[in-house]
Amino acid sequence: MNKNDLEKFKNKLLEEKKLLEGELEGIGKKDKASVGGWDATGGTIEIDPADENEVADKLEEIDENSGIVGNLENQLNEVTAALDRIEKGTYGICEKTGVPIEKERLEANPSARFSIKQNK
């Protein structure tokens, strides 16, 4: 992979990381206890703890956000790992076979870890 391609993929990954972090900030907060971890929140709307319906609605919202946060966190971890591979010089190499990952695959998914042809 040439230097221009590598820079292009790095920029795509940095942009994706920024978008994922923005989405996570909208429905979660960083968990200081774990590196890169996020916890779901129910947003910033204040509720009256004496109102059982409001409390139930907020708990339901947190539960729904929890699944979304988990998915976004996994995507963010994949992007961060791809950026680490760029720094280590192993980006674009299939983790299973050691062959270069197809450029088309990286265009579609810049954080790809495996070649399409890995099972062939």
Buried (B, 14 or more C-beta within 10 A) or exposed (E): BEEEBBEBBBEBBBEBBEBBBEBBEEBBEBEEEEEEEBBBBBEEEEBEEEEEEBBEBBEEBBEEBBEBBEEBBEBBBBBBEBBEBBEEEEBBBBEEBEEEBBEEBBEEBBBBBBBEEEEE
